[in-house]
Amino acid sequence: MSIIMKAAEEVGFKVTVIFEPFYRGSIDKWSRIEKSIRRLENRYMGSHVWLRNSDGSPVIFTFDVGPR
């Protein structure tokens, strides 16, 4: 991720992540997703290259991870 962040900064791109069905079959999928998001917050979301919405909040996408 650090390499991607550096490359994005060099070319003026924004970065985010998408959580896909990888976690769907996991019994503890939400705790795993929450742990991953906390790790991203602590390491990467403070960067100016992280994609943000109109109110300045960091953006993360999800795709078919299933119900909570």
CHARMM-style PDB file with segment names, atoms N, HN, CA, C and O in Angstrom:
ATOM      1  N   MET     1       0.827  -1.192   0.000  1.00  0.00      PROA
ATOM      2  CA  MET     1       0.000   0.000   0.000  1.00  0.00      PROA
ATOM      3  C   MET     1       0.872   1.257   0.000  1.00  0.00      PROA
ATOM      4  O   MET     1       0.531   2.247  -0.648  1.00  0.00      PROA
ATOM      5  N   SER     2       1.969   1.224   0.706  1.00  0.00      PROA
ATOM      6  HN  SER     2       2.246   0.420   1.232  1.00  0.00      PROA
ATOM      7  CA  SER     2       2.852   2.390   0.741  1.00  0.00      PROA
ATOM      8  C   SER     2       3.358   2.758  -0.648  1.00  0.00      PROA
ATOM      9  O   SER     2       3.463   3.938  -0.984  1.00  0.00      PROA
ATOM     10  N   ILE     3       3.670   1.748  -1.453  1.00  0.00      PROA
ATOM     11  HN  ILE     3       3.585   0.789  -1.180  1.00  0.00      PROA
ATOM     12  CA  ILE     3       4.139   1.985  -2.816  1.00  0.00      PROA
ATOM     13  C   ILE     3       3.029   2.625  -3.655  1.00  0.00      PROA
ATOM     14  O   ILE     3       3.278   3.553  -4.425  1.00  0.00      PROA
ATOM     15  N   ILE     4       1.821   2.126  -3.498  1.00  0.00      PROA
ATOM     16  HN  ILE     4       1.619   1.373  -2.872  1.00  0.00      PROA
ATOM     17  CA  ILE     4       0.679   2.684  -4.228  1.00  0.00      PROA
ATOM     18  C   ILE     4       0.437   4.130  -3.816  1.00  0.00      PROA
ATOM     19  O   ILE     4       0.185   4.986  -4.664  1.00  0.00      PROA
ATOM     20  N   MET     5       0.511   4.401  -2.524  1.00  0.00      PROA
ATOM     21  HN  MET     5       0.715   3.706  -1.835  1.00  0.00      PROA
ATOM     22  CA  MET     5       0.305   5.768  -2.020  1.00  0.00      PROA
ATOM     23  C   MET     5       1.360   6.716  -2.588  1.00  0.00      PROA
ATOM     24  O   MET     5       1.043   7.828  -3.009  1.00  0.00      PROA
ATOM     25  N   LYS     6       2.590   6.277  -2.598  1.00  0.00      PROA
ATOM     26  HN  LYS     6       2.848   5.373  -2.257  1.00  0.00      PROA
ATOM     27  CA  LYS     6       3.678   7.113  -3.126  1.00  0.00      PROA
ATOM     28  C   LYS     6       3.481   7.381  -4.620  1.00  0.00      PROA
ATOM     29  O   LYS     6       3.648   8.510  -5.080  1.00  0.00      PROA
ATOM     30  N   ALA     7       3.131   6.350  -5.363  1.00  0.00      PROA
ATOM     31  HN  ALA     7       2.996   5.433  -4.989  1.00  0.00      PROA
ATOM     32  CA  ALA     7       2.901   6.512  -6.798  1.00  0.00      PROA
ATOM     33  C   ALA     7       1.728   7.462  -7.053  1.00  0.00      PROA
ATOM     34  O   ALA     7       1.796   8.301  -7.951  1.00  0.00      PROA
ATOM     35  N   ALA     8       0.665   7.335  -6.275  1.00  0.00      PROA
ATOM     36  HN  ALA     8       0.610   6.653  -5.546  1.00  0.00      PROA
ATOM     37  CA  ALA     8      -0.499   8.218  -6.426  1.00  0.00      PROA
ATOM     38  C   ALA     8      -0.111   9.669  -6.175  1.00  0.00      PROA
ATOM     39  O   ALA     8      -0.553  10.569  -6.889  1.00  0.00      PROA
ATOM     40  N   GLU     9       0.707   9.890  -5.168  1.00  0.00      PROA
ATOM     41  HN  GLU     9       1.066   9.158  -4.588  1.00  0.00      PROA
ATOM     42  CA  GLU     9       1.157  11.236  -4.863  1.00  0.00      PROA
ATOM     43  C   GLU     9       1.976  11.816  -6.021  1.00  0.00      PROA
ATOM     44  O   GLU     9       1.831  12.989  -6.364  1.00  0.00      PROA
ATOM     45  N   GLU    10       2.817  11.004  -6.604  1.00  0.00      PROA
ATOM     46  HN  GLU    10       2.935  10.051  -6.325  1.00  0.00      PROA
ATOM     47  CA  GLU    10       3.692  11.461  -7.695  1.00  0.00      PROA
ATOM     48  C   GLU    10       2.911  11.873  -8.940  1.00  0.00      PROA
ATOM     49  O   GLU    10       3.319  12.786  -9.657  1.00  0.00      PROA
ATOM     50  N   VAL    11       1.785  11.199  -9.198  1.00  0.00      PROA
ATOM     51  HN  VAL    11       1.453  10.457  -8.615  1.00  0.00      PROA
ATOM     52  CA  VAL    11       1.025  11.498 -10.413  1.00  0.00      PROA
ATOM     53  C   VAL    11      -0.288  12.244 -10.155  1.00  0.00      PROA
ATOM     54  O   VAL    11      -1.024  12.546 -11.094  1.00  0.00      PROA
ATOM     55  N   GLY    12      -0.579  12.538  -8.895  1.00  0.00      PROA
ATOM     56  HN  GLY    12       0.019  12.292  -8.133  1.00  0.00      PROA
ATOM     57  CA  GLY    12      -1.777  13.304  -8.571  1.00  0.00      PROA
ATOM     58  C   GLY    12      -3.063  12.499  -8.530  1.00  0.00      PROA
ATOM     59  O   GLY    12      -4.143  13.055  -8.733  1.00  0.00      PROA
ATOM     60  N   PHE    13      -2.971  11.199  -8.272  1.00  0.00      PROA
ATOM     61  HN  PHE    13      -2.094  10.748  -8.108  1.00  0.00      PROA
ATOM     62  CA  PHE    13      -4.149  10.351  -8.161  1.00  0.00      PROA
ATOM     63  C   PHE    13      -4.613  10.292  -6.711  1.00  0.00      PROA
ATOM     64  O   PHE    13      -3.889  10.677  -5.793  1.00  0.00      PROA
ATOM     65  N   LYS    14      -5.837   9.802  -6.527  1.00  0.00      PROA
ATOM     66  HN  LYS    14      -6.425   9.489  -7.273  1.00  0.00      PROA
ATOM     67  CA  LYS    14      -6.381   9.519  -5.203  1.00  0.00      PROA
ATOM     68  C   LYS    14      -6.443   7.999  -5.030  1.00  0.00      PROA
ATOM     69  O   LYS    14      -6.515   7.253  -6.007  1.00  0.00      PROA
ATOM     70  N   VAL    15      -6.413   7.557  -3.773  1.00  0.00      PROA
ATOM     71  HN  VAL    15      -6.354   8.163  -2.980  1.00  0.00      PROA
ATOM     72  CA  VAL    15      -6.373   6.132  -3.452  1.00  0.00      PROA
ATOM     73  C   VAL    15      -7.499   5.793  -2.487  1.00  0.00      PROA
ATOM     74  O   VAL    15      -7.830   6.587  -1.606  1.00  0.00      PROA
ATOM     75  N   THR    16      -8.081   4.623  -2.651  1.00  0.00      PROA
ATOM     76  HN  THR    16      -7.812   3.978  -3.366  1.00  0.00      PROA
ATOM     77  CA  THR    16      -9.019   4.061  -1.684  1.00  0.00      PROA
ATOM     78  C   THR    16      -8.948   2.542  -1.808  1.00  0.00      PROA
ATOM     79  O   THR    16      -8.122   2.018  -2.556  1.00  0.00      PROA
ATOM     80  N   VAL    17      -9.793   1.848  -1.092  1.00  0.00      PROA
ATOM     81  HN  VAL    17     -10.463   2.275  -0.484  1.00  0.00      PROA
ATOM     82  CA  VAL    17      -9.855   0.384  -1.174  1.00  0.00      PROA
ATOM     83  C   VAL    17     -11.302  -0.038  -1.384  1.00  0.00      PROA
ATOM     84  O   VAL    17     -12.232   0.737  -1.159  1.00  0.00      PROA
ATOM     85  N   ILE    18     -11.472  -1.273  -1.816  1.00  0.00      PROA
ATOM     86  HN  ILE    18     -10.716  -1.903  -1.999  1.00  0.00      PROA
ATOM     87  CA  ILE    18     -12.795  -1.869  -1.924  1.00  0.00      PROA
ATOM     88  C   ILE    18     -12.758  -3.220  -1.214  1.00  0.00      PROA
ATOM     89  O   ILE    18     -11.860  -4.032  -1.438  1.00  0.00      PROA
ATOM     90  N   PHE    19     -13.748  -3.442  -0.358  1.00  0.00      PROA
ATOM     91  HN  PHE    19     -14.478  -2.783  -0.176  1.00  0.00      PROA
ATOM     92  CA  PHE    19     -13.896  -4.739   0.295  1.00  0.00      PROA
ATOM     93  C   PHE    19     -14.871  -5.540  -0.548  1.00  0.00      PROA
ATOM     94  O   PHE    19     -16.011  -5.128  -0.760  1.00  0.00      PROA
ATOM     95  N   GLU    20     -14.412  -6.692  -1.028  1.00  0.00      PROA
ATOM     96  HN  GLU    20     -13.485  -7.027  -0.856  1.00  0.00      PROA
ATOM     97  CA  GLU    20     -15.200  -7.541  -1.904  1.00  0.00      PROA
ATOM     98  C   GLU    20     -15.619  -8.816  -1.173  1.00  0.00      PROA
ATOM     99  O   GLU    20     -15.342  -8.950   0.019  1.00  0.00      PROA
ATOM    100  N   PRO    21     -16.281  -9.759  -1.855  1.00  0.00      PROA
ATOM    101  CA  PRO    21     -16.820 -10.951  -1.208  1.00  0.00      PROA
ATOM    102  C   PRO    21     -15.804 -11.842  -0.488  1.00  0.00      PROA
ATOM    103  O   PRO    21     -16.189 -12.850   0.104  1.00  0.00      PROA
ATOM    104  N   PHE    22     -14.554 -11.502  -0.527  1.00  0.00      PROA
ATOM    105  HN  PHE    22     -14.241 -10.683  -1.009  1.00  0.00      PROA
ATOM    106  CA  PHE    22     -13.523 -12.292   0.150  1.00  0.00      PROA
ATOM    107  C   PHE    22     -13.922 -12.641   1.580  1.00  0.00      PROA
ATOM    108  O   PHE    22     -13.683 -13.763   2.028  1.00  0.00      PROA
ATOM    109  N   TYR    23     -14.518 -11.709   2.295  1.00  0.00      PROA
ATOM    110  HN  TYR    23     -14.712 -10.798   1.931  1.00  0.00      PROA
ATOM    111  CA  TYR    23     -14.881 -11.923   3.696  1.00  0.00      PROA
ATOM    112  C   TYR    23     -16.245 -12.588   3.877  1.00  0.00      PROA
ATOM    113  O   TYR    23     -16.574 -13.017   4.983  1.00  0.00      PROA
ATOM    114  N   ARG    24     -17.024 -12.678   2.838  1.00  0.00      PROA
ATOM    115  HN  ARG    24     -16.756 -12.330   1.939  1.00  0.00      PROA
ATOM    116  CA  ARG    24     -18.423 -13.091   2.963  1.00  0.00      PROA
ATOM    117  C   ARG    24     -18.611 -14.413   3.697  1.00  0.00      PROA
ATOM    118  O   ARG    24     -19.544 -14.522   4.493  1.00  0.00      PROA
ATOM    119  N   GLY    25     -17.785 -15.405   3.474  1.00  0.00      PROA
ATOM    120  HN  GLY    25     -17.027 -15.316   2.828  1.00  0.00      PROA
ATOM    121  CA  GLY    25     -17.956 -16.707   4.103  1.00  0.00      PROA
ATOM    122  C   GLY    25     -17.371 -16.801   5.504  1.00  0.00      PROA
ATOM    123  O   GLY    25     -17.516 -17.830   6.165  1.00  0.00      PROA
ATOM    124  N   SER    26     -16.726 -15.762   5.959  1.00  0.00      PROA
ATOM    125  HN  SER    26     -16.608 -14.926   5.423  1.00  0.00      PROA
ATOM    126  CA  SER    26     -16.075 -15.788   7.263  1.00  0.00      PROA
ATOM    127  C   SER    26     -17.080 -15.515   8.380  1.00  0.00      PROA
ATOM    128  O   SER    26     -17.878 -14.582   8.293  1.00  0.00      PROA
ATOM    129  N   ILE    27     -17.033 -16.330   9.424  1.00  0.00      PROA
ATOM    130  HN  ILE    27     -16.384 -17.087   9.495  1.00  0.00      PROA
ATOM    131  CA  ILE    27     -17.929 -16.160  10.566  1.00  0.00      PROA
ATOM    132  C   ILE    27     -17.725 -14.798  11.223  1.00  0.00      PROA
ATOM    133  O   ILE    27     -18.686 -14.160  11.652  1.00  0.00      PROA
ATOM    134  N   ASP    28     -16.487 -14.362  11.298  1.00  0.00      PROA
ATOM    135  HN  ASP    28     -15.707 -14.880  10.950  1.00  0.00      PROA
ATOM    136  CA  ASP    28     -16.170 -13.090  11.957  1.00  0.00      PROA
ATOM    137  C   ASP    28     -15.853 -11.988  10.943  1.00  0.00      PROA
ATOM    138  O   ASP    28     -14.998 -11.135  11.184  1.00  0.00      PROA
ATOM    139  N   LYS    29     -16.561 -12.019   9.798  1.00  0.00      PROA
ATOM    140  HN  LYS    29     -17.255 -12.712   9.602  1.00  0.00      PROA
ATOM    141  CA  LYS    29     -16.229 -11.091   8.713  1.00  0.00      PROA
ATOM    142  C   LYS    29     -16.279  -9.635   9.151  1.00  0.00      PROA
ATOM    143  O   LYS    29     -15.408  -8.856   8.763  1.00  0.00      PROA
ATOM    144  N   TRP    30     -17.272  -9.240   9.951  1.00  0.00      PROA
ATOM    145  HN  TRP    30     -17.980  -9.872  10.266  1.00  0.00      PROA
ATOM    146  CA  TRP    30     -17.381  -7.822  10.319  1.00  0.00      PROA
ATOM    147  C   TRP    30     -16.262  -7.400  11.253  1.00  0.00      PROA
ATOM    148  O   TRP    30     -15.769  -6.277  11.151  1.00  0.00      PROA
ATOM    149  N   SER    31     -15.856  -8.261  12.147  1.00  0.00      PROA
ATOM    150  HN  SER    31     -16.257  -9.174  12.230  1.00  0.00      PROA
ATOM    151  CA  SER    31     -14.717  -7.891  13.006  1.00  0.00      PROA
ATOM    152  C   SER    31     -13.437  -7.820  12.180  1.00  0.00      PROA
ATOM    153  O   SER    31     -12.571  -6.990  12.456  1.00  0.00      PROA
ATOM    154  N   ARG    32     -13.305  -8.670  11.181  1.00  0.00      PROA
ATOM    155  HN  ARG    32     -14.008  -9.344  10.957  1.00  0.00      PROA
ATOM    156  CA  ARG    32     -12.123  -8.624  10.303  1.00  0.00      PROA
ATOM    157  C   ARG    32     -12.129  -7.361   9.443  1.00  0.00      PROA
ATOM    158  O   ARG    32     -11.092  -6.724   9.260  1.00  0.00      PROA
ATOM    159  N   ILE    33     -13.294  -7.005   8.920  1.00  0.00      PROA
ATOM    160  HN  ILE    33     -14.136  -7.522   9.069  1.00  0.00      PROA
ATOM    161  CA  ILE    33     -13.403  -5.788   8.122  1.00  0.00      PROA
ATOM    162  C   ILE    33     -13.126  -4.561   8.989  1.00  0.00      PROA
ATOM    163  O   ILE    33     -12.385  -3.667   8.581  1.00  0.00      PROA
ATOM    164  N   GLU    34     -13.717  -4.517  10.178  1.00  0.00      PROA
ATOM    165  HN  GLU    34     -14.320  -5.243  10.509  1.00  0.00      PROA
ATOM    166  CA  GLU    34     -13.484  -3.386  11.088  1.00  0.00      PROA
ATOM    167  C   GLU    34     -12.011  -3.265  11.464  1.00  0.00      PROA
ATOM    168  O   GLU    34     -11.473  -2.159  11.523  1.00  0.00      PROA
ATOM    169  N   LYS    35     -11.363  -4.387  11.715  1.00  0.00      PROA
ATOM    170  HN  LYS    35     -11.800  -5.285  11.666  1.00  0.00      PROA
ATOM    171  CA  LYS    35      -9.936  -4.367  12.026  1.00  0.00      PROA
ATOM    172  C   LYS    35      -9.127  -3.836  10.836  1.00  0.00      PROA
ATOM    173  O   LYS    35      -8.189  -3.059  11.014  1.00  0.00      PROA
ATOM    174  N   SER    36      -9.490  -4.254   9.645  1.00  0.00      PROA
ATOM    175  HN  SER    36     -10.252  -4.885   9.501  1.00  0.00      PROA
ATOM    176  CA  SER    36      -8.803  -3.769   8.439  1.00  0.00      PROA
ATOM    177  C   SER    36      -9.006  -2.274   8.258  1.00  0.00      PROA
ATOM    178  O   SER    36      -8.069  -1.559   7.904  1.00  0.00      PROA
ATOM    179  N   ILE    37     -10.219  -1.795   8.498  1.00  0.00      PROA
ATOM    180  HN  ILE    37     -10.981  -2.376   8.786  1.00  0.00      PROA
ATOM    181  CA  ILE    37     -10.492  -0.359   8.369  1.00  0.00      PROA
ATOM    182  C   ILE    37      -9.697   0.431   9.397  1.00  0.00      PROA
ATOM    183  O   ILE    37      -9.135   1.476   9.070  1.00  0.00      PROA
ATOM    184  N   ARG    38      -9.642  -0.049  10.628  1.00  0.00      PROA
ATOM    185  HN  ARG    38     -10.098  -0.898  10.893  1.00  0.00      PROA
ATOM    186  CA  ARG    38      -8.837   0.640  11.659  1.00  0.00      PROA
ATOM    187  C   ARG    38      -7.363   0.708  11.247  1.00  0.00      PROA
ATOM    188  O   ARG    38      -6.707   1.731  11.441  1.00  0.00      PROA
ATOM    189  N   ARG    39      -6.857  -0.370  10.687  1.00  0.00      PROA
ATOM    190  HN  ARG    39      -7.390  -1.201  10.530  1.00  0.00      PROA
ATOM    191  CA  ARG    39      -5.467  -0.385  10.226  1.00  0.00      PROA
ATOM    192  C   ARG    39      -5.265   0.646   9.117  1.00  0.00      PROA
ATOM    193  O   ARG    39      -4.268   1.368   9.114  1.00  0.00      PROA
ATOM    194  N   LEU    40      -6.202   0.714   8.183  1.00  0.00      PROA
ATOM    195  HN  LEU    40      -7.012   0.128   8.186  1.00  0.00      PROA
ATOM    196  CA  LEU    40      -6.126   1.710   7.118  1.00  0.00      PROA
ATOM    197  C   LEU    40      -6.199   3.132   7.681  1.00  0.00      PROA
ATOM    198  O   LEU    40      -5.469   4.019   7.238  1.00  0.00      PROA
ATOM    199  N   GLU    41      -7.081   3.340   8.656  1.00  0.00      PROA
ATOM    200  HN  GLU    41      -7.674   2.619   9.016  1.00  0.00      PROA
ATOM    201  CA  GLU    41      -7.186   4.662   9.294  1.00  0.00      PROA
ATOM    202  C   GLU    41      -5.868   5.062   9.930  1.00  0.00      PROA
ATOM    203  O   GLU    41      -5.402   6.188   9.758  1.00  0.00      PROA
ATOM    204  N   ASN    42      -5.278   4.150  10.655  1.00  0.00      PROA
ATOM    205  HN  ASN    42      -5.656   3.235  10.795  1.00  0.00      PROA
ATOM    206  CA  ASN    42      -4.039   4.446  11.375  1.00  0.00      PROA
ATOM    207  C   ASN    42      -2.848   4.673  10.456  1.00  0.00      PROA
ATOM    208  O   ASN    42      -1.956   5.458  10.780  1.00  0.00      PROA
ATOM    209  N   ARG    43      -2.824   4.002   9.325  1.00  0.00      PROA
ATOM    210  HN  ARG    43      -3.549   3.364   9.062  1.00  0.00      PROA
ATOM    211  CA  ARG    43      -1.639   4.060   8.464  1.00  0.00      PROA
ATOM    212  C   ARG    43      -1.780   4.952   7.232  1.00  0.00      PROA
ATOM    213  O   ARG    43      -0.806   5.576   6.812  1.00  0.00      PROA
ATOM    214  N   TYR    44      -2.979   5.023   6.646  1.00  0.00      PROA
ATOM    215  HN  TYR    44      -3.771   4.517   6.987  1.00  0.00      PROA
ATOM    216  CA  TYR    44      -3.077   5.612   5.323  1.00  0.00      PROA
ATOM    217  C   TYR    44      -4.130   6.709   5.136  1.00  0.00      PROA
ATOM    218  O   TYR    44      -3.912   7.628   4.346  1.00  0.00      PROA
ATOM    219  N   MET    45      -5.245   6.639   5.827  1.00  0.00      PROA
ATOM    220  HN  MET    45      -5.422   5.892   6.469  1.00  0.00      PROA
ATOM    221  CA  MET    45      -6.342   7.555   5.551  1.00  0.00      PROA
ATOM    222  C   MET    45      -6.043   9.017   5.893  1.00  0.00      PROA
ATOM    223  O   MET    45      -6.772   9.904   5.450  1.00  0.00      PROA
ATOM    224  N   GLY    46      -5.011   9.285   6.654  1.00  0.00      PROA
ATOM    225  HN  GLY    46      -4.418   8.564   7.014  1.00  0.00      PROA
ATOM    226  CA  GLY    46      -4.636  10.656   6.961  1.00  0.00      PROA
ATOM    227  C   GLY    46      -3.919  11.344   5.812  1.00  0.00      PROA
ATOM    228  O   GLY    46      -3.738  12.562   5.831  1.00  0.00      PROA
ATOM    229  N   SER    47      -3.512  10.581   4.819  1.00  0.00      PROA
ATOM    230  HN  SER    47      -3.658   9.592   4.803  1.00  0.00      PROA
ATOM    231  CA  SER    47      -2.775  11.122   3.682  1.00  0.00      PROA
ATOM    232  C   SER    47      -3.686  11.961   2.787  1.00  0.00      PROA
ATOM    233  O   SER    47      -4.875  11.674   2.647  1.00  0.00      PROA
ATOM    234  N   HSD    48      -3.119  12.984   2.195  1.00  0.00      PROA
ATOM    235  HN  HSD    48      -2.154  13.218   2.309  1.00  0.00      PROA
ATOM    236  CA  HSD    48      -3.885  13.825   1.269  1.00  0.00      PROA
ATOM    237  C   HSD    48      -4.212  13.100  -0.040  1.00  0.00      PROA
ATOM    238  O   HSD    48      -5.018  13.597  -0.827  1.00  0.00      PROA
ATOM    239  N   VAL    49      -3.612  11.955  -0.283  1.00  0.00      PROA
ATOM    240  HN  VAL    49      -2.957  11.552   0.356  1.00  0.00      PROA
ATOM    241  CA  VAL    49      -3.940  11.204  -1.502  1.00  0.00      PROA
ATOM    242  C   VAL    49      -5.098  10.227  -1.298  1.00  0.00      PROA
ATOM    243  O   VAL    49      -5.564   9.609  -2.256  1.00  0.00      PROA
ATOM    244  N   TRP    50      -5.561  10.084  -0.060  1.00  0.00      PROA
ATOM    245  HN  TRP    50      -5.183  10.586   0.718  1.00  0.00      PROA
ATOM    246  CA  TRP    50      -6.700   9.189   0.181  1.00  0.00      PROA
ATOM    247  C   TRP    50      -7.966   9.864  -0.347  1.00  0.00      PROA
ATOM    248  O   TRP    50      -8.188  11.048  -0.093  1.00  0.00      PROA
ATOM    249  N   LEU    51      -8.792   9.123  -1.075  1.00  0.00      PROA
ATOM    250  HN  LEU    51      -8.612   8.161  -1.281  1.00  0.00      PROA
ATOM    251  CA  LEU    51     -10.038   9.643  -1.622  1.00  0.00      PROA
ATOM    252  C   LEU    51     -10.971  10.075  -0.496  1.00  0.00      PROA
ATOM    253  O   LEU    51     -11.132   9.361   0.494  1.00  0.00      PROA
ATOM    254  N   ARG    52     -11.583  11.243  -0.650  1.00  0.00      PROA
ATOM    255  HN  ARG    52     -11.453  11.823  -1.455  1.00  0.00      PROA
ATOM    256  CA  ARG    52     -12.502  11.787   0.358  1.00  0.00      PROA
ATOM    257  C   ARG    52     -13.800  12.226  -0.316  1.00  0.00      PROA
ATOM    258  O   ARG    52     -13.819  12.582  -1.494  1.00  0.00      PROA
ATOM    259  N   ASN    53     -14.878  12.192   0.457  1.00  0.00      PROA
ATOM    260  HN  ASN    53     -14.862  11.903   1.415  1.00  0.00      PROA
ATOM    261  CA  ASN    53     -16.153  12.663  -0.084  1.00  0.00      PROA
ATOM    262  C   ASN    53     -16.248  14.179   0.069  1.00  0.00      PROA
ATOM    263  O   ASN    53     -15.283  14.824   0.480  1.00  0.00      PROA
ATOM    264  N   SER    54     -17.398  14.744  -0.258  1.00  0.00      PROA
ATOM    265  HN  SER    54     -18.181  14.221  -0.592  1.00  0.00      PROA
ATOM    266  CA  SER    54     -17.540  16.201  -0.283  1.00  0.00      PROA
ATOM    267  C   SER    54     -17.404  16.850   1.094  1.00  0.00      PROA
ATOM    268  O   SER    54     -17.096  18.039   1.185  1.00  0.00      PROA
ATOM    269  N   ASP    55     -17.629  16.091   2.165  1.00  0.00      PROA
ATOM    270  HN  ASP    55     -17.880  15.125   2.092  1.00  0.00      PROA
ATOM    271  CA  ASP    55     -17.447  16.687   3.498  1.00  0.00      PROA
ATOM    272  C   ASP    55     -16.064  16.388   4.092  1.00  0.00      PROA
ATOM    273  O   ASP    55     -15.792  16.712   5.248  1.00  0.00      PROA
ATOM    274  N   GLY    56     -15.201  15.769   3.289  1.00  0.00      PROA
ATOM    275  HN  GLY    56     -15.421  15.505   2.350  1.00  0.00      PROA
ATOM    276  CA  GLY    56     -13.826  15.517   3.718  1.00  0.00      PROA
ATOM    277  C   GLY    56     -13.586  14.194   4.413  1.00  0.00      PROA
ATOM    278  O   GLY    56     -12.471  13.927   4.862  1.00  0.00      PROA
ATOM    279  N   SER    57     -14.612  13.357   4.513  1.00  0.00      PROA
ATOM    280  HN  SER    57     -15.518  13.574   4.148  1.00  0.00      PROA
ATOM    281  CA  SER    57     -14.463  12.048   5.152  1.00  0.00      PROA
ATOM    282  C   SER    57     -13.819  11.053   4.185  1.00  0.00      PROA
ATOM    283  O   SER    57     -14.090  11.097   2.985  1.00  0.00      PROA
ATOM    284  N   PRO    58     -12.969  10.156   4.696  1.00  0.00      PROA
ATOM    285  CA  PRO    58     -12.346   9.148   3.836  1.00  0.00      PROA
ATOM    286  C   PRO    58     -13.392   8.209   3.236  1.00  0.00      PROA
ATOM    287  O   PRO    58     -14.394   7.887   3.876  1.00  0.00      PROA
ATOM    288  N   VAL    59     -13.146   7.779   2.007  1.00  0.00      PROA
ATOM    289  HN  VAL    59     -12.333   8.041   1.488  1.00  0.00      PROA
ATOM    290  CA  VAL    59     -14.062   6.899   1.286  1.00  0.00      PROA
ATOM    291  C   VAL    59     -13.483   5.491   1.224  1.00  0.00      PROA
ATOM    292  O   VAL    59     -12.298   5.301   0.953  1.00  0.00      PROA
ATOM    293  N   ILE    60     -14.346   4.508   1.482  1.00  0.00      PROA
ATOM    294  HN  ILE    60     -15.309   4.663   1.702  1.00  0.00      PROA
ATOM    295  CA  ILE    60     -14.039   3.088   1.278  1.00  0.00      PROA
ATOM    296  C   ILE    60     -15.245   2.502   0.545  1.00  0.00      PROA
ATOM    297  O   ILE    60     -16.389   2.820   0.870  1.00  0.00      PROA
ATOM    298  N   PHE    61     -14.992   1.659  -0.426  1.00  0.00      PROA
ATOM    299  HN  PHE    61     -14.063   1.400  -0.690  1.00  0.00      PROA
ATOM    300  CA  PHE    61     -16.068   1.014  -1.162  1.00  0.00      PROA
ATOM    301  C   PHE    61     -16.237  -0.423  -0.678  1.00  0.00      PROA
ATOM    302  O   PHE    61     -15.294  -1.051  -0.198  1.00  0.00      PROA
ATOM    303  N   THR    62     -17.471  -0.928  -0.818  1.00  0.00      PROA
ATOM    304  HN  THR    62     -18.237  -0.418  -1.208  1.00  0.00      PROA
ATOM    305  CA  THR    62     -17.736  -2.337  -0.545  1.00  0.00      PROA
ATOM    306  C   THR    62     -18.491  -2.911  -1.735  1.00  0.00      PROA
ATOM    307  O   THR    62     -19.186  -2.198  -2.459  1.00  0.00      PROA
ATOM    308  N   PHE    63     -18.340  -4.196  -1.915  1.00  0.00      PROA
ATOM    309  HN  PHE    63     -17.775  -4.776  -1.327  1.00  0.00      PROA
ATOM    310  CA  PHE    63     -19.045  -4.882  -2.987  1.00  0.00      PROA
ATOM    311  C   PHE    63     -19.429  -6.271  -2.508  1.00  0.00      PROA
ATOM    312  O   PHE    63     -18.565  -7.119  -2.283  1.00  0.00      PROA
ATOM    313  N   ASP    64     -20.710  -6.498  -2.353  1.00  0.00      PROA
ATOM    314  HN  ASP    64     -21.412  -5.809  -2.536  1.00  0.00      PROA
ATOM    315  CA  ASP    64     -21.240  -7.825  -2.070  1.00  0.00      PROA
ATOM    316  C   ASP    64     -20.570  -8.522  -0.881  1.00  0.00      PROA
ATOM    317  O   ASP    64     -20.242  -9.706  -0.961  1.00  0.00      PROA
ATOM    318  N   VAL    65     -20.366  -7.786   0.225  1.00  0.00      PROA
ATOM    319  HN  VAL    65     -20.632  -6.824   0.289  1.00  0.00      PROA
ATOM    320  CA  VAL    65     -19.800  -8.430   1.405  1.00  0.00      PROA
ATOM    321  C   VAL    65     -20.882  -9.090   2.258  1.00  0.00      PROA
ATOM    322  O   VAL    65     -20.571  -9.772   3.235  1.00  0.00      PROA
ATOM    323  N   GLY    66     -22.148  -8.890   1.894  1.00  0.00      PROA
ATOM    324  HN  GLY    66     -22.400  -8.335   1.101  1.00  0.00      PROA
ATOM    325  CA  GLY    66     -23.246  -9.523   2.595  1.00  0.00      PROA
ATOM    326  C   GLY    66     -23.797  -8.650   3.709  1.00  0.00      PROA
ATOM    327  O   GLY    66     -23.239  -7.594   4.007  1.00  0.00      PROA
ATOM    328  N   PRO    67     -24.895  -9.087   4.329  1.00  0.00      PROA
ATOM    329  CA  PRO    67     -25.539  -8.296   5.390  1.00  0.00      PROA
ATOM    330  C   PRO    67     -24.743  -8.305   6.681  1.00  0.00      PROA
ATOM    331  O   PRO    67     -23.920  -9.190   6.913  1.00  0.00      PROA
ATOM    332  N   ARG    68     -24.990  -7.343   7.491  1.00  0.00      PROA
ATOM    333  HN  ARG    68     -25.659  -6.624   7.302  1.00  0.00      PROA
ATOM    334  CA  ARG    68     -24.335  -7.239   8.804  1.00  0.00      PROA
ATOM    335  C   ARG    68     -24.978  -8.169   9.777  1.00  0.00      PROA
ATOM    336  OT1 ARG    68     -24.569  -8.227  10.937  1.00  0.00      PROA
TER     337      ARG     68
END
